[in-house]
């Protein structure tokens, strides 16, 4: 299965651990939404979409079957997050550099 597209749907500016929500497309045919990018203990990782059980615990709706694919997915999502963050910073920098037109 090949990752054909990654879209960073939302970036979070606050100090909390959740940094982004991402959608990933596989083989141009299957979309997986609501992957969360988390930063905790100075490390980035992803959390798969989950559903809350009646007992208050959470269970993943979808997840990688093996460690190799999870590592590939995690690295690709985090790379896309970091690129989106850089692009957002550049946009903010460009807006601050341009004088206001009156």
C-alpha positions as CSV (number, residue, x, y, z in Angstrom):
1,X,0.0,0.0,0.0
2,X,1.4,3.3,-1.1
3,X,0.8,6.7,0.6
4,X,-0.3,8.9,-2.3
5,X,-1.4,12.1,-0.5
6,X,-1.2,13.7,2.9
7,X,-3.3,16.7,3.8
8,X,-2.8,18.6,7.0
9,X,-6.4,19.6,7.8
10,X,-5.8,21.7,10.9
11,X,-2.8,23.1,12.8
12,X,-3.0,23.9,16.5
13,X,-1.1,26.9,17.8
14,X,-1.7,26.3,21.5
15,X,0.6,24.8,24.0
16,X,-1.3,21.5,24.2
17,X,0.1,18.2,23.0
18,X,-2.1,17.9,19.9
19,X,-0.4,19.7,17.0
20,X,-2.4,18.8,13.9
21,X,-5.2,16.7,12.4
22,X,-4.2,15.0,9.1
23,X,-5.9,12.9,6.3
24,X,-3.9,10.3,4.4
25,X,-4.8,8.8,1.0
26,X,-3.6,5.3,0.1
27,X,-3.1,4.1,-3.5
28,X,-5.3,7.1,-4.6
29,X,-8.3,5.1,-3.6
30,X,-8.7,5.0,0.2
31,X,-8.8,8.1,2.5
32,X,-8.1,7.9,6.2
33,X,-9.2,11.0,8.2
34,X,-8.6,12.3,11.7
35,X,-5.0,11.1,12.3
36,X,-3.7,13.3,15.2
37,X,-0.1,14.5,15.4
38,X,0.9,14.7,19.1
39,X,4.0,16.1,20.7
40,X,4.7,14.7,24.1
41,X,8.0,14.3,26.0
42,X,9.8,16.2,23.2
43,X,8.8,13.5,20.6
44,X,6.3,13.6,17.8
45,X,4.0,10.6,17.1
46,X,0.6,9.9,15.6
47,X,-2.6,8.7,17.1
48,X,-5.0,6.8,14.9
49,X,-8.8,7.6,14.7
50,X,-10.6,6.0,17.6
51,X,-14.0,5.5,19.2
52,X,-15.0,5.8,22.8
53,X,-16.3,2.6,24.4
54,X,-19.1,2.6,26.9
55,X,-16.6,2.0,29.7
56,X,-14.8,5.3,28.9
57,X,-11.7,3.7,27.2
58,X,-10.8,4.3,23.5
59,X,-10.4,1.8,20.7
60,X,-8.7,2.5,17.4
61,X,-11.1,2.3,14.4
62,X,-8.2,1.6,12.1
63,X,-4.5,0.9,12.7
64,X,-1.4,-0.4,10.9
65,X,-0.9,-4.2,11.2
66,X,2.9,-4.2,11.5
67,X,5.6,-1.9,13.0
68,X,7.3,-1.3,9.6
69,X,4.2,0.2,8.1
70,X,3.4,2.2,11.2
71,X,6.9,3.7,11.1
72,X,6.6,4.6,7.5
73,X,3.1,6.2,8.1
74,X,4.3,8.1,11.1
75,X,7.4,9.4,9.4
76,X,5.4,10.6,6.4
77,X,2.7,12.3,8.4
78,X,5.2,14.0,10.7
79,X,7.2,15.2,7.7
80,X,4.0,16.6,6.1
81,X,3.1,18.3,9.4
82,X,6.5,19.9,9.7
83,X,6.3,21.1,6.0
84,X,2.8,22.6,6.7
85,X,4.1,24.3,9.8
86,X,7.0,25.9,7.8
87,X,4.6,27.1,5.1
88,X,2.3,28.6,7.8
89,X,5.3,30.4,9.4
90,X,6.3,31.7,5.9
91,X,2.8,33.0,5.3
92,X,2.8,34.8,8.7
93,X,6.2,36.2,8.0
94,X,5.2,37.5,4.5
95,X,2.1,39.1,6.0
96,X,4.1,40.9,8.6
97,X,6.8,42.0,6.1
98,X,4.3,43.6,3.7
99,X,3.2,47.1,4.5
100,X,-0.6,47.7,4.8
101,X,-2.2,49.3,1.7
102,X,-4.4,52.3,2.4
